[in-house]
Structure formats: structure tokens, C-alpha cells
Amino acid sequence: MTQLVLPPLTLPFPQRLHPHAAEAAAVARAWAARTGLYAAPQVADRAYAQQCDRFAAWLYPTAPRDRLDALACVDLMMFLDDDHSDEDAPRPHALLASPLLDVVEEPMSRAWRARFRAHLADWNRVNEQIGSARTDSGAPPPPEEYVPWRRVSSTLYWHFDLIEYAHRHELSDVFVSGDLYRRLVECAVDIGAWTNDLFSAPKELSQG
């Protein structure tokens, strides 16, 4: 079996966790129980053991409390959708039809909402495509196809749209459509996606 040794990964800036992370996680867990998000208790236990309910608190450490609560619920559903995308026959992402989107889209302008929805649709599409390709061939895509796919499948494109929601501030269309913003986002997405892949590589290698 191939062995992967991960080097120490450090960041030139400190990690920040929202001071109300625990409270937002409790809200998200209560929402999941109330809506029947998880089909079985063990599925919920796995999500909470992986701290999926705290992902938003790491990603949006300065969000107003009410918006952090909504984002924590969104991310619980996102992680469940992400698990489904690893199945042999991935299903359409449930988040795309969730009432949660009405909450986070309420303050969005038409252009901002269109950008957010386009990124969600791209995320849904690429995961359906990779699921079909995996079923058909059993082989991963070549690097020139994998890199752009990984950027979209990471969910970080649409998570970046929600940074504006977390900060109660919409970026201008001129800035968002510019090359500087595109390069900044691609760099950040690559860091997040490839770091995740490095840490999940031992599991993937063990499964062949």
C-alpha cells in the first residue's frame, strides 16, 4: 500500500474561531433534529464528531450571531450533500431546494443572488458528472480536468459569496468580475481544497 507522509502545514496568520461557535452549533443541531435532516442517529453522530456544525464558525469568525446560526445550518446540509456525492449514484443536492436559501438570500441583490445560485448549480453539476464518470470507468479524471472540477466541488466558490452575507456587505459587480478578485478566490479555493485532499488522502488510499 502506498504510504503518504504529510508535512507540517502552517499558516502565516492565526486561526480564528467565532466566540459563539458552541451556541451556533447547538442551534444547528436543534434545527437538524427538528427538520429530520439525518436519516439515522449514527449519521448525525458522525457529522458532529467531525465538527461539521462548527465549520461556519471557523469560516465566518466575525459574523453577527443571527447570521452565524443560519450559516451553521447551511453547512450541516452542505456536508450531508457532500457525503451523498461520494455515493455510486449521487443525488441532486438537497440544499438547492432548501428553505435555508430563502434566509441567506433575503438581503441579496439580484446580481449577488444570481452569482450565488450559479455557483450552487455548478457545484451540483460537477458532482453529478464525477459520480457518473466514477461509475463508468472507476478511474479519477486527469489533472487538467480534476483541478477546475475540484475548485467547484470544494463548495468554496459559493461559500465566498456567503462571506458577504456574513459581513453584511455586498461586493460591487465591478470588483467581483475583475481579475484581481478571480485570482484571489482561485488561490484561496486551491489552498482549502488541496489541504482537504491531503488530509483525506490516507482514507482514499486505504480504499484503493
C-alpha positions as a printed NumPy array, in Angstrom:
array([[  0.   ,   0.   ,   0.   ],
       [  1.271,   3.485,  -0.822],
       [  2.097,   5.499,   2.279],
       [  1.575,   9.249,   2.377],
       [  3.515,  11.341,   4.866],
       [  2.06 ,  14.797,   5.4  ],
       [  4.453,  17.648,   6.194],
       [  3.545,  20.15 ,   8.915],
       [  1.136,  22.707,   7.451],
       [  1.334,  26.18 ,   8.946],
       [ -0.37 ,  29.45 ,   8.097],
       [  1.201,  32.929,   8.314],
       [ -1.816,  34.163,  10.27 ],
       [ -3.678,  32.825,  13.324],
       [ -6.767,  30.671,  13.083],
       [ -9.9  ,  32.326,  14.395],
       [-12.996,  30.668,  15.799],
       [-16.198,  32.621,  16.319],
       [-16.687,  33.288,  20.055],
       [-20.246,  31.934,  19.796],
       [-19.268,  28.749,  17.952],
       [-20.766,  26.444,  20.58 ],
       [-24.085,  28.294,  20.663],
       [-24.379,  28.3  ,  16.868],
       [-23.542,  24.586,  16.773],
       [-26.333,  23.929,  19.268],
       [-28.777,  25.887,  17.101],
       [-27.71 ,  23.884,  14.035],
       [-28.109,  20.562,  15.857],
       [-31.563,  21.538,  17.078],
       [-32.528,  22.574,  13.544],
       [-31.254,  19.246,  12.169],
       [-33.3  ,  17.303,  14.736],
       [-36.408,  19.392,  14.111],
       [-36.259,  19.023,  10.325],
       [-35.19 ,  15.361,  10.257],
       [-32.003,  16.19 ,   8.372],
       [-30.275,  12.917,   9.241],
       [-31.763,   9.571,   8.26 ],
       [-30.193,   7.78 ,  11.234],
       [-28.613,   8.771,  14.568],
       [-25.243,   7.373,  13.535],
       [-25.152,   9.729,  10.543],
       [-25.696,  12.691,  12.857],
       [-23.114,  11.365,  15.315],
       [-20.516,  11.144,  12.557],
       [-21.218,  14.707,  11.394],
       [-20.909,  16.087,  14.912],
       [-17.769,  14.058,  15.623],
       [-16.249,  15.73 ,  12.555],
       [-17.439,  19.117,  13.889],
       [-19.45 ,  19.877,  10.769],
       [-21.66 ,  22.028,  12.989],
       [-18.667,  24.301,  13.709],
       [-17.433,  24.764,  10.142],
       [-19.253,  28.086,   9.745],
       [-17.708,  29.378,  12.977],
       [-14.249,  28.809,  11.509],
       [-15.146,  30.2  ,   8.106],
       [-17.004,  33.289,   9.33 ],
       [-15.365,  34.156,  12.691],
       [-16.758,  37.71 ,  12.796],
       [-20.313,  37.1  ,  11.549],
       [-23.235,  38.559,  13.516],
       [-24.721,  35.868,  15.713],
       [-28.033,  35.562,  13.841],
       [-26.263,  35.104,  10.529],
       [-23.798,  32.629,  12.009],
       [-26.74 ,  30.486,  13.143],
       [-28.146,  30.398,   9.602],
       [-24.743,  29.647,   8.091],
       [-24.146,  26.802,  10.551],
       [-27.4  ,  25.176,   9.403],
       [-26.464,  25.672,   5.742],
       [-23.136,  23.959,   6.309],
       [-24.668,  20.969,   8.088],
       [-26.775,  20.376,   4.989],
       [-23.779,  21.016,   2.737],
       [-21.692,  18.339,   4.453],
       [-24.544,  15.844,   4.165],
       [-24.842,  16.635,   0.461],
       [-21.085,  16.218,   0.138],
       [-21.321,  12.739,   1.678],
       [-24.021,  11.838,  -0.835],
       [-21.775,  12.976,  -3.696],
       [-19.393,  10.139,  -2.791],
       [-22.083,   7.541,  -3.42 ],
       [-22.137,   5.392,  -6.544],
       [-25.216,   7.261,  -7.777],
       [-25.029,  10.821,  -6.384],
       [-28.379,  12.519,  -5.866],
       [-29.138,  16.202,  -6.564],
       [-28.006,  18.347,  -3.656],
       [-30.865,  18.885,  -1.209],
       [-29.514,  22.31 ,  -0.291],
       [-30.62 ,  23.676,  -3.66 ],
       [-34.277,  23.205,  -2.687],
       [-33.942,  24.073,   0.997],
       [-35.859,  26.931,   2.68 ],
       [-32.495,  27.858,   4.209],
       [-31.64 ,  29.566,   0.946],
       [-34.559,  31.942,   1.416],
       [-32.952,  33.065,   4.666],
       [-29.465,  33.739,   3.332],
       [-30.739,  35.202,   0.055],
       [-33.107,  37.682,   1.717],
       [-30.545,  40.553,   1.801],
       [-29.027,  39.729,  -1.599],
       [-29.346,  41.939,  -4.639],
       [-30.426,  40.344,  -7.905],
       [-26.831,  40.181,  -9.188],
       [-25.462,  38.761,  -5.957],
       [-28.18 ,  36.115,  -5.78 ],
       [-27.603,  35.156,  -9.425],
       [-23.884,  34.709,  -8.742],
       [-24.581,  32.621,  -5.629],
       [-27.148,  30.448,  -7.41 ],
       [-24.822,  29.923, -10.378],
       [-22.086,  28.678,  -8.062],
       [-24.54 ,  26.337,  -6.325],
       [-25.71 ,  24.982,  -9.691],
       [-22.109,  24.43 , -10.808],
       [-21.404,  22.539,  -7.576],
       [-24.405,  20.294,  -8.166],
       [-23.482,  19.7  , -11.811],
       [-19.824,  18.76 , -11.329],
       [-20.592,  16.302,  -8.556],
       [-23.2  ,  14.578, -10.694],
       [-20.658,  14.41 , -13.524],
       [-17.853,  12.992, -11.412],
       [-20.203,  10.442,  -9.897],
       [-21.184,   9.232, -13.356],
       [-17.569,   9.15 , -14.506],
       [-16.519,   7.162, -11.438],
       [-19.305,   4.66 , -12.041],
       [-18.453,   4.309, -15.731],
       [-14.673,   3.983, -15.529],
       [-13.634,   3.635, -11.899],
       [-10.696,   5.949, -12.668],
       [-10.112,   9.501, -11.432],
       [-10.029,  12.294, -14.031],
       [ -6.665,  13.576, -15.356],
       [ -5.149,  16.653, -13.631],
       [ -6.246,  19.111, -16.313],
       [ -9.847,  18.092, -15.636],
       [ -9.523,  17.483, -11.911],
       [ -8.158,  20.898, -10.902],
       [-11.075,  23.024, -12.204],
       [-13.534,  20.351, -11.042],
       [-12.007,  20.345,  -7.566],
       [-12.347,  24.099,  -7.288],
       [-16.071,  23.867,  -7.938],
       [-16.71 ,  20.687,  -5.946],
       [-14.983,  22.168,  -2.892],
       [-18.09 ,  24.365,  -2.3  ],
       [-15.78 ,  27.299,  -1.635],
       [-16.919,  29.37 ,  -4.606],
       [-20.407,  29.701,  -3.174],
       [-19.051,  29.92 ,   0.356],
       [-17.15 ,  33.006,  -0.763],
       [-20.453,  34.527,  -1.85 ],
       [-21.685,  33.975,   1.703],
       [-18.759,  35.875,   3.208],
       [-20.627,  38.957,   2.018],
       [-23.715,  37.717,   3.87 ],
       [-21.644,  37.133,   6.994],
       [-20.241,  40.662,   6.85 ],
       [-23.497,  42.369,   5.855],
       [-21.691,  43.899,   2.897],
       [-22.12 ,  43.17 ,  -0.812],
       [-19.099,  43.47 ,  -3.087],
       [-19.572,  45.537,  -6.213],
       [-20.142,  43.805,  -9.54 ],
       [-17.109,  45.627, -10.95 ],
       [-14.828,  44.208,  -8.262],
       [-16.264,  40.68 ,  -8.35 ],
       [-15.903,  40.498, -12.127],
       [-12.301,  41.726, -12.041],
       [ -9.13 ,  39.693, -12.481],
       [ -7.796,  40.534,  -9.02 ],
       [-10.842,  39.061,  -7.282],
       [-10.808,  35.994,  -9.542],
       [ -7.147,  35.258,  -8.784],
       [ -7.633,  35.84 ,  -5.06 ],
       [-10.587,  33.463,  -4.93 ],
       [ -8.864,  30.769,  -7.007],
       [ -5.798,  30.914,  -4.755],
       [ -7.884,  30.644,  -1.588],
       [-10.018,  27.853,  -3.048],
       [ -6.931,  25.887,  -4.097],
       [ -5.463,  26.164,  -0.595],
       [ -8.676,  24.96 ,   1.008],
       [ -9.415,  22.2  ,  -1.485],
       [ -5.917,  20.763,  -1.675],
       [ -5.402,  20.914,   2.093],
       [ -8.603,  18.918,   2.467],
       [ -7.39 ,  16.429,  -0.137],
       [ -4.051,  15.981,   1.62 ],
       [ -5.723,  15.155,   4.906],
       [ -8.25 ,  12.817,   3.284],
       [ -5.608,  11.076,   1.134],
       [ -4.823,   8.299,   3.67 ],
       [ -8.509,   7.332,   3.736],
       [ -8.714,   7.392,  -0.071],
       [ -5.535,   5.321,  -0.42 ],
       [ -6.786,   2.759,   2.085],
       [ -9.914,   2.314,  -0.03 ],
       [ -7.892,   1.766,  -3.196]])
